[in-house]
Amino acid sequence: MSTIAMLFFPFGMALAASSDLLTMKISNKLVLLLVAGFFVVAIAINLPLQQLALHVMCAMLVLVVGFTLFALRWIGGGDAKLAAATTLWLGFGLTPMFVVYAGMLGGVLTLSILALRRFPLTPFLARYTWLERLHNPKSGVPYGIAMAAAGMIVYSNSVIFQQLTA
């Protein structure tokens, strides 16, 4: 049980990253599954109610900021929801580290995609819809990849992970 609980978050992050890469979308069902999974794991490890409330407050704050950025058209709606679901698992203590990693990884990802877009897409690669979409300069950047990677980097420092491995 503890192995499944411990791997639930990284598996969800991997699904979010691959979904964003292949479709430029992060499913609401996946985000809801991450949220529900948090509560199941939090109850299973007897996370104190005060700490649970702080995790929820953190996620709500990130959701408000995320949807503000979405309204400004700076990020996608799926990215806003994924950021909130991720910080639900991490809490206030690790959210700044998550934001820094997501920013750094997102910057590298964005610059890499912009650099690759300067080269023509070969016909062999153009037959893959997701690569063609990724190569299109009018298309966005699948930032969920950076957020998922940042979440997985920080996760091992989380209260949830620490209690599951104790």
N, C-alpha and C positions, 0 to 999 in steps of 0.2 A: 504493500500500500504506500509506504513512504517513498519508494522509488518512483511510482506512478505520479504521486503528488509533486515530487521534486522535479520531474521532467515535464510536467504539464505546461508550465510557463514557457520553457525553451521551445517545446514543440509548437505551441501557439504562436510564438514569435517567428519560428521558421515558416509556418504556414502563412503568416501575414506578409513576410518578406517575399516569399515565392509568389504569392497571389499578386502583390503589388508589382513585382517584376513582370509577370506574365500577362496581367490584365489591366494594370494601372488602377486597380480597385482593391479595397480592403473590405471584406464582407461584414455587414452588421452582425450576422450570425456568429462569425468568428470573434468579433469584439465582445458580444454578449456571452459567448462561451468562456472567454478569458475572465470576464467579470464574475460569472457564476462559479468558475473554477477557483477563483480567489476566495470566495466566501466558503466554498466547500473545504478548501485546504485550511483556511483560517479557523474554521470551526473544529476541524480534525486535530489541529495542533493546539487548540485552546488559546488562541491569540486573545489577550485581554481586551475587553470591550473598549476601553479607552484607546488602546492602540489601533483597534479596528476602526474606530470612529475617526482617528487621525488619518488613516490610510484613505478612508472615504472622502474626508475633507480635502485631502491633497488631490485626489482624482477629480473631484468636482471643480476645484480651482483650476486645474490644468484643462479641464473640459471647457470652462468659460474662456480662458485665454486662447485655447485652440479654436473655438468657434469664432472668437473675435478675429483671429488671424485668417480663418476661413472666409469670414464676411468681407475682409479686406482683399481676398483672393490671393493671399500669400501662401496658403497651404490648402491641401484637399481636405474634404470632410472626413474621409477615412483616416487620414493622418491625425486629425484632431481627436477622433475617437480612439485610435490606437494609442496615442500619447496618454490619454486619460486612463485607459485600461492598463497600460504599462505602469504608470505611476501608482495605480491602486495597489499593485504588487510590491512596489518599492517604498512608498511612503515619503514623507517630507525629507527625511535624512538623506536619502539617496537620489531624490529628484534633481537637485542641482548637478550632481555628477552625471546623471542620465542626460540632462540637457546639454552639458558640455560635450560628452561623447557623441550624442546625436548630431550636434552642430559640426563637430570636427569630421565625423564620418560622412555626414551629409554634404559637407563642402567638398571632400575628396570625391564622393560619388558624383556630384554635380559637375565638377571640373573634368572628371574622367569622361562622363557622357558628352559634355560639350566638346571635348577634344576629339572623341570618336566620331561625333557628328560631322566633323570637318572632312572626314574621309568618305569616299563613296561606299555604299553598301553593295557587296558583291551579289550577283544574282543567286548564288547558292544560299547566302544568308538571308536575302530578301524574301525567300519563300516562307520564312518563319514570321508570322504576323507580329508576335511580340517583339522581335528584333527590329522589324520595320517600324513599329510604333515607337520603340525606344530611340531609333535613329532619326525620327522625324523632328526637325527643329521646332515645330509648332506643338509638339507633345511636351508634357511636363516631365518631371523627374520622379521616379518611384522612391520617394523619401522614406516610405515605410521600411525599406531595406536598411537604411541607416538607423532608424529608430529601433527596429528589431535587434540589430546587432548591438546597439548601445544598451538596450534593455538586458540582453543576455550577458554582456560584459559586467554590468552592475549587479545583476541578480544574485551572484554568489555572495555578495555582501549583505543581502537582505535578511531581515528578521525571519522571514518565511524559510528561506534556504538554510539559514543557520540552525533553526529549530528542527528542520527535517533531517539534517545531517548529524545532529547531536546524538 
